[in-house]
Amino acid sequence: MFRILFVLIIFLSSCSVTFNTSKSKKSSIASLSNVELSKFRIDGDHVFFDDKKVARIGNMEYEYFKGNYIMEVSMIQYSPIYNEMTEKIVYFMSNRYPNAKIEVKVVRDDLLDQN
């Protein structure tokens, strides 16, 4: 019985650490400057940063969850790995669609482990 309780406490502790880590991640992208935000634009279904295509807007879905409709904007980033631009795209799109869930697909995010 003691082992089960111990394992449960360890599991719940690790979940709270993960949750706190993801909160700090959000604050790091919230520091995007207005100058950088002004470098973004949308033309058709493409997102540009400094006149270079950085992502393609894919599906816009509407989910119904616990009595609420949630809009989801799905995008595919042109860079094959998760990088600083991924966070910038998310921040830009979350400003553009403040009530939407933003999803950026990184085609080869397995390469992140190699950097």
C-alpha positions in Angstrom: 0.0 0.0 0.0 2.8 2.3 0.9 4.5 1.7 -2.5 1.3 2.6 -4.4 1.0 5.9 -2.4 4.6 6.7 -3.0 4.4 6.1 -6.7 1.2 8.2 -6.9 2.9 11.1 -5.1 5.9 10.9 -7.4 3.7 10.8 -10.5 1.6 13.8 -9.4 4.8 15.8 -8.5 6.2 15.2 -12.0 3.0 16.3 -13.6 3.0 19.6 -11.7 6.7 20.2 -12.7 5.7 19.6 -16.4 2.8 22.0 -16.0 5.0 24.8 -14.5 7.6 24.3 -17.2 5.0 24.8 -20.0 3.8 28.0 -18.2 7.3 29.5 -18.3 7.5 28.6 -22.0 4.5 30.7 -22.7 6.0 33.8 -21.0 9.1 33.5 -23.2 7.2 33.9 -26.4 5.0 36.7 -25.0 8.1 39.0 -25.2 7.9 39.3 -29.0 8.5 42.9 -29.8 6.1 45.1 -31.9 8.9 45.5 -34.4 9.0 41.7 -34.9 5.2 41.5 -35.0 5.1 44.1 -37.7 7.4 41.9 -39.9 4.6 39.3 -40.1 1.9 39.3 -42.7 -0.6 36.9 -44.2 -1.1 36.6 -47.9 -3.6 34.0 -49.0 -2.8 30.9 -47.0 0.8 31.7 -46.4 2.4 33.4 -43.4 5.4 35.6 -44.2 8.1 37.0 -41.9 10.4 39.6 -43.4 8.9 38.8 -46.8 9.9 35.1 -46.5 7.3 32.3 -46.4 7.6 30.7 -43.0 4.3 28.7 -42.7 1.2 27.6 -44.6 -2.2 27.9 -43.0 -4.0 24.6 -43.3 -7.3 23.7 -41.9 -9.4 25.9 -39.7 -11.5 23.7 -37.5 -14.2 24.3 -35.0 -14.3 22.0 -32.0 -17.1 21.6 -29.5 -15.8 20.9 -26.0 -17.6 21.2 -22.7 -20.3 23.4 -24.1 -17.9 25.8 -25.9 -16.9 26.1 -29.6 -13.2 26.4 -30.0 -11.6 27.5 -33.3 -8.4 25.7 -34.2 -5.9 27.1 -36.7 -3.6 24.4 -38.1 -0.4 25.4 -39.8 2.6 23.8 -41.3 5.9 25.4 -40.7 8.3 25.4 -43.7 11.4 25.0 -41.5 11.8 21.2 -40.9 12.6 21.6 -37.2 11.2 23.3 -34.1 13.1 26.5 -33.7 12.7 30.1 -32.6 10.5 30.9 -35.6 7.9 28.3 -34.4 7.3 30.3 -31.3 7.2 33.5 -33.2 4.5 32.1 -35.6 2.5 30.9 -32.7 2.6 34.3 -31.0 1.7 36.2 -34.2 -1.2 33.9 -35.0 -2.4 34.0 -31.4 -2.5 37.8 -31.7 -4.3 37.5 -35.0 -6.8 35.0 -33.7 -6.9 35.6 -29.9 -9.7 33.1 -29.1 -8.3 30.3 -31.3 -6.1 27.3 -30.5 -3.0 27.6 -32.6 -1.3 24.4 -33.9 2.0 24.5 -35.8 3.1 21.2 -37.4 6.8 20.8 -37.6 7.5 18.2 -40.2 10.7 16.8 -38.8 10.6 17.7 -35.1 12.6 14.5 -34.4 15.7 16.5 -35.5 15.4 18.6 -32.4 17.1 15.9 -30.4 20.2 16.1 -32.7 20.9 19.8 -32.1 
